[in-house]
Amino acid sequence: MWVVQAQQSRRSVLSLISEYFDCCDRETLMSSVEILLEQALREGLFSTSASPDAGAAGRATLLSRLTGLQNVDVPVWEALEQAVRRPGELPLSQQDANLLYFCDQVFEQCQQQADLEPDLLTAFLHLRPLLAGVLLREPAVVRSLHHPLIELLDLLWDAARYWSPELGRPGEKYRARLDEMLARLRTADPATAPFADWAAELSAQLDKDFQRAATLTSRICQTERGALAGKQAEIFVRQTVAALLAKALMPEAVEELFKGPLRNSLQVVYLRDGVDSDAWRQLLRTADLLLSSMQTVEAQEDKQQQYQVIGAMPGLLGKQLISITDPAEMEDWLARIEQLHMQILLGNTVELRPARPLSQLAADSGVQANVSAALLEQVARIPEGQWLVYRREGADNLRCRLALNLQETGQLIFVNVLGAKCLEKSLEDFAYLLAARHVMLLDADSNFSQILRDTVAHFLQLFQRQSMLRAEAAERQRQEQDRRRLAREKAQREAEKIAQERLLAQARAEEEARQQLEEQARRAEEKARKAAEEARMAAEEAQKAIEEAARFARAKAAQDAIVNAERQRELEAAEKERQLLAEKQARLQEWEAVQQGVRSLGVGAWVDIEINGERQRCKLAAVINSTDKLIFVGRDGRKLTEPRRDELIKLILDNKARIIEKGDQFESSLAKVIQTLRKD
């Protein structure tokens, strides 16, 4: 199962790139991959220090320095781009820098995923400059992922992963071939080295080694099939149960429970979780509690504790006896234990006796069919030929492969790369080692080519992520520009609306003032007309008086006096009318001057206003155009009054208010409003 999961976890380059291309056939998809690779090598920003164009001289210098680095142990953590710049500054094109980055990523993945011995892995990582030189000379290798050097590296990888120091002297010749080929590659010229011939030579040598190993393994398997018979007894579990049986006296039912369901449950937990697990400790604690619940106690405090244990025992047994899968069987065992507990609670005596040793049981044949069946089935499905690494405490890791799986006896036989038998385990033991992570199964499909393909996919994913980030940044910039433009337009519309509202308010105020003046003029004219009418009536009365005087023969002097009096009255009426008109004209001029002064008041203006019979100096804090109100505050910022403009004009005309300082002008205030809106 672990091999299948490891194989499924790897996705090829085609499956990864198909997320970005909706292609119908493999040929079209591969063409799209090559296009994307070309674009990634040309435009990818994997190296920020690359120059636009390094030129032919820069490329030649780069190749020369890479050849020199083949004989230098370049640290794993140092990037090739830094290593080639150590002798001196070197201009690199973006494509060359990206290829160096690609090689760094390939060998970084080798270091993370490799299952080689450390010294062999180190020698493998020193081939990084060689691969970089080949890729720079032949860019098509990155797209096709086929080259004699890559085939040779695959052979070395597969051969090196099966070698370990545990082989000793018989494995020295095998190791010598690997070291000789690795040393040959360290000094190879990337342009002229016969990688194909070396691969054929190494393949022929390894085939001979593997053939001899296969022959020896076949003989070992034949011998083991006849020698192995029967299963290995579960010594550890038997010893644990024997210790529990000898720990204290117990009823017969408890003894049968320990030798049957408890023993099988210990076997399941041992194989599934191990002896250091919480499940193992909980099961042993349940057995100890069951023993203590059956013992006779005298102290009242001990009895209370025993009663608590008795009450919790059914739940503990039902949870811990995991080997019992039949509910009826579980109920039967719980009923037998509860019957004993009931006798103890009633104060009756329970018969306790020494348990018989476990070795006297005749039907003790090991693991039952229902014990850890799932785990054993997983181990049984491991195919013959599967390679693994056995991590042994205090010794070198053992690299071996499953040579023989004896289903009838449950024995597993393992051999090393030379074909010699190096390990033998039962299914149960191997299941425990596998569950405890002492054994790691090797993925046969994991080699240098697979890592190379995975790195190409990762390289393309990084480029796609960079492209998406650049597109998202451009989109965010465009949205920000649109937002700012809309904000400016909104601010301009708001400013125009405010200015228009102010002009309308000013026009309404002027219209109201004009109507008031017309009303005052009409009233003055009406008063003058009434005065003229009164004068005419007075003249008529005088005329009547004259006529009456004439009728009564008054003297001419009296008539002249009457005429003079009438003329005097006419003159006085005319003079009164002239004074009213002059006063009206002066009042109108004074009103217009005061209105102009009030209209020019800006925020910050100072005005003396009579409030509640007391004249106070106020500062104009705000102008509310919608209601034509002026908000005045005192020196401490507290609001004192809020008259309308026409009310302030009337107060000034009545000498109840006086303008001290006019403050800001309307135009500057409007400009500040527009400027503030633009900033927002």
Secondary structure by P-SEA (a helix, b strand, c coil): caaaaaaaaccccccccccccccccaaaaaaaaaaaaaaaaacccccccccccccaaaaaaaaaaaaaaccccccccccaaaaaacccbbbbcaaaaaaaaaaaaaaaaaaacccccaaaaaaaaaaaaaaaaaaaaccccccccccaaaaaaaaaaaaaaaccccccccaaaaaaaaaaaaaaaaaccccccaaaaaaaaaaaaaaaaaaaaaaaaaaaaaaaaacccccccaaaaaaaaaaaaacccccaaaaaaaacaaaaaaaaaaaccccccaaaaaaaaaaaaaaaaacccccaaaaaaaaaaaaaaaaaaaacccccccaaaaaaaaaaaaaaaaaaaaccccbbbbbccccccccccccccccaaaaaaaaaaccccbbbbbbcccccbbbbccccccccccbbbbbcccccccccccaaaaaaaaaaccbbbbcccccaaaaaaaaaaaaaaaaaaaaaaaaaaaaaaaaaaaaaaaaaaaaaaaaaaaaaaaaaaaaaaaaaaaaaaaaaaaaaaaaaaaaaaaaaaaaaaaaaaaaaaaaacccaaaaaaaaaaaaaaaaaaaaaaaaaaaaaaaaaaaaaaaaaaaaacccbbbbbbbcccbbbbbbbccccccccbbbbbcccccccccccaaaaaaaaaacccccccccccaaaaaaaaaaaaaac
